[in-house]
Amino acid sequence: MVKNIISILDAIKELSSEDITGMVYNFDEDKIYWNGVTEIDRATIDAKLSEMQSAEDTRFEKEKSDKISAYRKMAMTDDEIRAIDKNLLD
């Protein structure tokens, strides 16, 4: 079970109907070089990024909760659950 961190490029891919392979995001400068791709304003990108990360966080927490619930239905103790997945109860 892995929680994905949504990147700015993931948000841009969701927002753009174009092929964005020519676009470059410089992480060090936190700057987007559009290189012929239609620009999307940063506020729109940041809003989409937040929306996507929130959805991923919700998915991750539900998956975690569902696993714990399944183990509890099998009457497993916390120690038994930790033996299977040491980070599940954190």
FENRAUR-V526534 format. One record per backbone hydrogen bond with DSSP energy under -0.5 kcal/mol. NH is the residue of the N-H (numbers start at 1). CO is the residue of the C=O. If there is no record, write none. Layout:
((NH/CO) (NH/CO))
This chain:
((4/2) (6/4) (11/7) (12/8) (13/9) (14/10) (15/11) (16/12) (20/18) (23/20) (24/33) (26/24) (26/31) (27/25) (30/26) (31/26) (33/24) (34/32) (37/34) (44/41) (45/41) (46/42) (47/43) (48/44) (49/45) (50/46) (51/47) (52/48) (53/49) (54/50) (55/51) (56/52) (57/53) (58/54) (59/55) (60/56) (61/57) (62/58) (63/59) (64/60) (65/61) (66/62) (67/63) (68/64) (69/65) (70/66) (71/67) (72/68) (73/69) (74/70) (75/72) (76/71) (81/77) (82/78) (83/79) (84/80) (84/81) (85/81) (88/85) (90/87))
